[in-house]
């Protein structure tokens, strides 16, 4: 999805991302339900960001499409085993930092990362979801 003024069609996004349009439509529906994008109907319709790219975090995007994976293993902990509790605490800290990191990365940050990469390769850059 571009940061420009015009909505981007599902077909255009699917071609750019190399993914099936039906899968992309499902993802966009979830993003729309989460309030991250809005749809515009009509001949020149498509999708656009509902908020500033600075105000949309990677954590929100992943949560909206159902990919908010947790690092914490879902293993039973033996209360008598100190090693189990220590390992569990380490995983909890990693999971908390993982979520904080995802929340701190804005869509705009990814755009500027792409700009830097493409500048080195002399390519045009645009917002893409």
N, C-alpha and C positions, 0 to 999 in steps of 0.2 A: 504494500500500500504506500502510496506516495505522500509526501508532506505538502504537495501542491494543492491548488484549489479545486481541481477536477476529481470526480469520483473515478475509481479504477474498477473495470469490469472483472468478473470472476475469470473469464476467458483469458484476459490479459495477465492477471496475476498467476493463473495456473500455468500458462506458457512460460512465464518468467521464472517460476519456481520449479518447473518440470514435474508437476504433480497433477493427478487426475482432478478435473473440475469438481466432481461430486464430493471428493474428500475435502477440497478447499471450501466448498459451500457449507459442509457440516461444521468446519472449524469457524468460518465466518459467522454462522448462526450462533455458535457458542460465544464468540467475541461480542456479537450484538446483544445477546442476552445479558452479558456482563457489563454492558454500557461502554465498551471500548471502541466500537465502530458503529457507524450508522449507515443504513442503506438508502440509496436514492433510486427510485424507479424511473423507467422511461428509456427512450432511445439512447440517451447519453448517461444512463444511470450506472450505478456501481456502488462501491463502498468507499468510505473515507473515515479517517480517525475521528472519534467523537470528542477527544480532548487533545491537548497539546502533547506532542511526543515526549516532552519533558515530564509530563504528569502521568505517563503510563509506564509502569515497571514491568520488568521481565517476569517477576513473581505473579503479577496480575494476569498476564497473558497466559502463562503456564497453568495457573489455577483455572482460568476461564475455559481452557480447552481440555481440562481434566488431566493434566500432566504435572501435578504438583507432588511429585514423588518425594518420599521421605527417605532419608539416609539411614534412619534407625532400623536395624534389623528387628523383625517381629519374632524374636526367639524368646522362649520362657527363661526367666531368671531364677536361678536357685538361690533363695535367700541365705542359705548357709555358705555359699561360695563367694568370698570376697572378690575373687577374680571376675566373676560374672557381673557384680555391681560396678567394679572399676571400669570394665569394658563398656558397660551400659552407659555410664556417665560420660565416657569419652565420646561415644556415638551420639549422645544427646547434645553435647557441646558442638560437635561437628554439624549436626542437623540444624541447630540454632544459627550457627554462623552461615551455613548454606542458605537458609531462608533470608537472613539479613543481607547477604550478598545479592541474591536475586531481587530483593526489594530495593536495593540501592542502585541497580542498573536500570536506567530509563531507556525507552525506545530511542530517544535522542542520542544517548551514549553509543548505542549500537550503530546508529547512522554515522556518527563522527568516526567510529572505528572503521566502518566501511569506507568512509571518505579517505582516511589515512591510507588504508590498504590500496584503494583504487588509484589514489594520487601517485603512489609508487608504481602502479602499473598503467597509469595514464588512461583511466576509464572514467566515464560519467557515473555519478552516484545518485541514488534515490532511496527514499524510505521504502522498505518492503517488509510486509508481515508474511 
